[in-house]
Amino acid sequence: MTSKIKIGMAQLLVEGREPERNFERAAKLIKEAAQNNCHIVLLPETIDFAWTHPAALTESQAIPGPFSDFFCQQARLHQIYICVGLTEKTTEGINYNTALLIDDKGDIILKYRKINLLEVEHPYYETGATLNVIDTPFGKIGLNICADNYIEGLCIGHTLARMGAQIILSPSSWTVDYSITEEDDPYKDKWLKPLGILASLYNIVLVTTTSVGYIVGGPYEGKKQVGCSLAVGEKGILAQGQFNEFAGELVIAEFDVPQNKLKGTQFGDALRKKGCTFEYGL
């Protein structure tokens, strides 16, 4: 197993209902990540149509399908693992906000459907119903998506950690009002705090890549996605993208893969030593 890992956070412009243009930008950053010897490249949430765009209701694709096939081909071409967020249409016609982990041979090895959906997402996506982790050459990896890491949604991260995840990858779409600037950065408590809680309690690394650009279409039209992608470990921030709606870039996080051999009730014992009291569970 690789003891040190490089993950490329592909923070990119995601335009509403422009999958071809979005995928073209993604391909450039995937290539750049491979050229920088990254083991994994992490892309944002729903990069086909953008988050909560109405086109997702009528134009989303099956997985496997043409959109996921594109990223499988990219993984195979560049011999790199890819984690990407897409809109998924099932054979029953149900939509999900989905994250995929694709290995360097181009095979989908893990699929996750977002659980902690914002209320504005409800018309576009159904709630996911499973959590899983998978063994890779870089340790056990789990997936979640964006608001799954809200402070009130941390039970999802707690569960992945107790399932053995050493790294959690999280495609995201962090969105703020158009008037927010870097000086008003609202993400310290909203994102850094909950990510830091999980990382410090379990000695894991959480990596989340978010899109940039103004939202066109859907309930959040006019708001903006401002980057600030984060990799957070037990001792704090390992890497961070620019906080800017125009900051498309590849941010590289290089770190030692955390080692944690706890299982089952050993987690509870370890957490009690860190001051957790469990009155309301975790």
N, C-alpha and C positions, 0 to 999 in steps of 0.2 A: 504494500500500500504506500502511496506517495505521502511523505511526511510534510511536505511543503506544497502549497497550491497557489496558483495564480488564477484569479477570476476577473474577467473583463466585464465591467458594468457598461453596457451599450446604451447610454442615455441619448435618446434620439427624438426628433420631431415625429409625432404621430398625427396625421391629418385625418379628419373625419371622412369616411367612405372613400379612402384612397389606398387600398391595400397594395397595389402595384408600386406606388411611390414609397409607401412605408417600407415595403419589403426591399426595395432597392437601397434605401438608406441603411436598413438592417444588414444587408449583405456586405456593404462596405465596412461596417464596424465589425462584423464577424471576421472578415478577412484581416482587418487590422489587429484584432485580438489574436488570431492565429499567428500572424507575423511577429507578435510580441510574446509568443510561446505561452499563451494562456491555455489552461486546461479546460476551462469552462467559460462560455460567454452568456451573460444573463441579459435578456431583453425585457422591455416593459410589458404591461398588461394590455390585452386586447389590441394588439398592434395592427390587426387587419382593418377594422372600421373605426377604431378609437372607442374609448369607454362611453357607453350609453348612447351611441349614435343610433338613430332609428333604423338605419340600413341593416343593423345586426338582426333585426326581426325577420327580414325577408331574404337576406343575401349571405347569411352565415353558412359555413360549410361543415360537413362531417369530419370526424377525426378517426381513422386516417381519411385524408381527402386532399384536394389540391393545395390548400394553404399549408397544412402540416407537411405535405410532401416537399414543398419548397424548402422548408427548414431541415428536413431530413437530408435532402440533397446537399445543402450547405454544410451540414455537419460532416457528411461523407467526403465532400470535396476538400474541406480544410482540416479534416481529421481532428475535430474539436467537439466537445460536448456543448450542447445548446439548450438553454432553458428559455422558453418563450410563452407569452400569453396570447391566446387566440379565443375567438368566439366559436363555440361548438354547437352544431345542430345535430341532434340525435335522429335516429330513424323514426322515432315517434313524433318528431317535430318540436322537441323541447330544446330550448337554448340554455347554454351554460357559459359562464365566464371561466375559462379553463387555462391551466398551465401545464406545459409538457416539459419533460426532460428527455432529450435525445442524445444517444451516445455517439462516439466518434465514428461508428460504422453506419450511422444514419437510422438507427432503430429507436423507436419510442419505448423507453424503459419505465417511465412513470407518468401518470396523468392525474391531475388534481382539479376538482371543480370547487370554485370559491364558495365558502360557507357564510362568512359574516358580511352579507350583502347590505349595502346602504339602502335605505328606503327608496331612493330615486332609481335604484337598479332593478327593483322588483318587476317593472313591466318588461324588462329586457332579458333577465336571466333567472333561472330557477336555482334553488339552493342545492349545493353539493352535499353528499352524504357519506363520504369516505375520507380517511386519512391514511397515509402510508409512508414508509421510508424505504430506501433501496440501497443495497451495497454497491459501491463503485470503487474504482482504484484509488479514490480520494477519501474513502470513508463512507459512512452512512449519510445520505442526503434526503431531506424532506422538502416538500413544496407547500407554500401557501401563497395567498394573493393579497396585496395591498391592505385593505381594512381588516383582514384577519389579524393584523398586528395592532389594531386599536387596543387601548388599555383594557376595555371591556371584552375584547375578543382573545385575550392572551391564553385562555384555556386551550385554544388550537395549538399555539406554540408550546405550551406546557406538555400537551399530549405528544406532539412530534418529538420533543426532547426525551420524554419518558419511553418513547418507542425506539430510542437509540440514535436519533439524528445528531450528527456532529456539525452539520452545516444545514441551514434552512435557506432556500432560495425563494425570493418573493418578487415576481413581476408586479409592478405597481403603476399607478397613474395619479400621483399626488397633485391635487388641484386647489387653487386659491382664487379669491376675487381678483379681478384685473388690476385693482389699485395697490395690491400688496407688492412690496419691494423687498430686496435683500435685508434692508434695515428693519423691516417688520417681521422677519422670519418667524412664522408661527410653528415651525416643525420641531422645535426643541422638546417641548412637552408631548406633542402629538405623536412623534415618531421616535426620536432619539431615546426618550424615557422608556417606553415599553420595550423597544429593542434591547436597550441596556439592561432592563430587568431580566429578560430571558437569558441574555448572554452571561450575565454575572451569576445568576442562580445555577445554571447548568453547565457553564464553561462550554458554550457553543458559539458559533459564528452565524450571524444573520446577515444576508446580503440582499439588498432590495434595489432594483433599478426602476426608475420612473421616466416617463416621457416628458417632452417639453412642447411648447406651442399653445396657441389659443384653441379653445374648443369651439367647433362649429357643428350645430345640430344637437338636439336632445335637451334635457332639462338643465344642463350646466352651460349652455351656449353663452359665450362671452367671457367665461372664466378662463384661467390659464393654468397650464401645467409647467412647473418651474424647476424640474430637475431636483437637485440635492440628493441624488442617489447615495445610499449609505451601505457601508460594511461595518458591522459592529461586533466586537469581540468582548471577552470577559473584562478587559481593562479599558474599553472605550472604543472610539472611532478608529478603524483601520484604514479607511479610505472614504472620500466624500466628493461627489460631483458638485459643480457650480450650482448656485441657486439663481437661476435666470431662465426665462421662458425661451431664450434663443440659444441656450448652452447645450447644443448637441455635441457629444464628445464620448470618447472611450475612457473610462476611469478604471485603473487596474488596482485590484486589492491582492496583495501577496502576503500570505500568513502561514504559520504552522497549523496543520489540522489538529484541532483540539482532541485530546484523548480522555475519554470518560468511560469507565467500565462498569458503572453502576447499573443495576437492574431492579425492577419491581420496587419493593418497599424500601430498598436502600436509598432511593431518591428521597423519600419522606424523611428518613433519618438524617441525610445530608442537609436537607433544606431546614430542618429544625435547628441544626447547628448554626445556620445562617440567620436564624431569628424568625422563620415562618411559623405561624401558630395554627393555621388551618381551620379557623372557626367557620369560614364560609367556603372551604375548599380552595382550589387554585384554578 
